[in-house]
Amino acid sequence: MSACPNTAVADPARCEPGGPSQPLPVLGREVTVPLVTGGDVAYAALDYAASAPALQRVWDDVAAYVPYYGSVHRGAGYLSQLSTDLFENSRAAVAEFLGCRPDDQVVFTRSTTDSLNLLAAALPGGCEVFVFETEHHASLLPWRTARVTYLDAPQTPGQAVGALERALADRDDPYGPALVCVTGASNVTGEIWPVRELAAAAHAHGARIVLDAAQLAPHHPVDIAELDVDWAAFSGHKLYAPFGAGVLAGRADWLREAEPYLAGGGASRTVARRADGGVDVEWHDTAARHEAGSPNVIGAYAIASACRALAGVGFDALVAREQRLVDTVRAGLAEVPGVRVLSLFGDDSPRVGVISFVVDGWNSSHFAAALSAEYGIGVRDGLFCAHPLVRALLGGDPEQSAGCGAPEALNAIRVSFGAGTPDEHVERFVRAVRELVRDGARWLYRTEAGRCVPA
């Protein structure tokens, strides 16, 4: 859909303003927040790994479409036909963004978590699943009803490949179905995993592989065919698109043969009552099989708009600029005494704009609260929905906990950024870390509902 009558819905070929030296326009650029020490400051959103701000391009595209919103797939009216066309064109745009193969399916879901649970529900009988303990809970937990082998945290990319090869060689049924689940980039350390090598190892042992691309896709190109993965999953809200939609893209056979993820309208081709009072159902064998109910057309369109915007700018420019920001943060943290950056693979490992660290003598919740209240900087603290990984990196008692201000609490601080982050935000962050470590917090803090907040 290139245009709506009497309005300008974005041309898919239009490039986002900006370039390799400038951040892309995102919502929230002019939001100011109060400081406990007095005055206001422009909010520095440095929690992209949780949810990235929406691109202005995405918001504009959605706003232009909304007056023409209608039901999808079954409406005879003009707006329904328009919305159906937009929804299916969005599917095609995502397939192009991901480098899908001709026979791959793109299923719209609610999130990465939803996508991987959908795939877990589609596993063939007797399937064995192999997953590293370093995964986000979205890719660590959905396989609990299958036979799962959890692999220890590797210390190098080569060790990860070797551990997977050994585990696959020792699996119970070398000829039965098997699935490997791996992240593309860690949501804790930002380190990029050797996806292509892991895919080769999986396929050499007759297994398939699904890529959790939630943290990789917003920062680096993800090409399913080039990486030779069988599926990829990601969330729109990390790809600069709001509205709670996600994607599972990849091979169609397991999805086509599985019972629908949700039973209902849209997933069914025909439904008929039987003479014995039961119901016969013929399910779709397309992506619709797992998209029962009225689809989130706005969420799907937002994802497609973000895909087009990122592709239009070009990932070479985005990667180069983000690497400069990564270098700025890492160099700044390295100069602050008592700061330890968390890493699996070491300092030389390539990474996206996600960095976690701890500060000697500080409870991470206390430190994050001070960054927010005294500097207007939003970061994340805790275990980042990757508890086994963070505990492995930090060591200590897994049950250890402490209140606000108690340095022995087992948690970390995460700063994350991307295509919309101004240089000033990361520079302010580095300056704030330096001042907090040197001078301490300027305010008193207390624990409220498990969170550290200004007193």
C-alpha positions, 0 to 999 in steps of 0.5 A: 500500500503506497498511499491512501485516498486523500492522505499520504501513507509513507512510500515504502522506498522513503528513507528516514532523515539522518545518516551515519553521524545523526540519530534517527528521529524517534518519539520522546525526543523533547520529553523533559523530566524533573530532577530531585535536585531541582529543575528539568532535563531532557530524558535520556532513554537508555533502555532500548533493550527493553523497549526502543522508542518508536521511530517518528517515521513509524508513528507517521505511517500509522497515523496516516493509515488509522482513518482507513482502518477496517477489518482484515481478510473477510470484509467486503467494504473498501476499507476492509479491502484496503486493510487486508492489502496493507496487512499482507503487504506488511507480511511481504515487507517483513519477509524481505527485511529478514531475507526469507526463502521463497517457501518460508512463512511469516506469522504475526504474533504478539512478541518474541515470547509469543513466537517461540511459544508458538514454535514450541507448540508446533514441535513434532513428537519426540523432538529434543531441544537444545538451549544455552543457559545464557538465553533470555527467558523468552527463549529459555522457558517455552520448551519445558514440555519437550525433552530439553538439554540445557547447555552451560554458559560458554566462554568463547564463541568457539566453545559454544559451537563445540558444546553444541556439537558434542550435545547433538552427537550424544542425543538420545535419538540421532535420527529423530527431530531436534531443535536448537534455540540460540540468541543472536545478541545477548540482552545482557552483554550485547555480545553477538553469537556465532549464529551461522556456525551454530546453524551449520553444527545443528544441520550437520547433526540433523537438527533445526535451529531457531534464532531469537533475533529480538536484540540483533534485528534492531542493530544488525541485518538478519538474513535467514537464508544467509545465516541458514537458520530455520526460523527467526523471531523478534518483537516490534517494540524492540525494533522501533515499532509500538503496538505489541506485535511480533514475528515468527518467520521461517520453514512452513512444514512444522507449522503447517502440520501442527494444531493451530496455536489458537483455535478460532476464526481466521485459522479455520478454512471450513467448519461443519457440524457432524451428524453425531453432534461434533464439529469437523474443522479444516484448518488453513495451511498458510500463516493464517493457521496460527493467526486466529482472531482479528489480527493486529493490523496496526502492529503488523504495519508498524513493524513493516514500517520500521523494517522499511525505515531501517533498510532505507537508511542502511545497516552499514550506517547504523552499525557504524554509528552505534559502534561509536556509541558503544566505544564511547560508553565502554571507554568511559566506564573503563576509566571509572574505578570499581566498575566491572562490565559483564562479558562472556566472550571478552573485550574483543567480542563484537556487540550491539548497544547493550552493556551491563555492569556492576559498581563496587560498593553500590546496589545496582537498584540504588545506582539506577535510581540515582541515574534517573532521579539526579540525571534524568537517565533511564536504564535497567537494573536487575537480572534482565529476564536472563537470571541464569546468565546474570547469576553465572556472570556475577557469581554469589548465592542465587538466593541472595537479596538485599534492600536499597543501598545494600551493595551485596544484592545480586543484580546489575545495571544495563545501559542500552541504546540504538539508532535513535540515541543522541550522542549527548545521552551517552555522554551524560551517562558516562559523566553521571557514572563518573560523578556518582562513583566519585561523589556518591548520590546527592539524595537519600533513597528507600525501598518501596515495593521492591524498588529503590526510589528517592526518599 
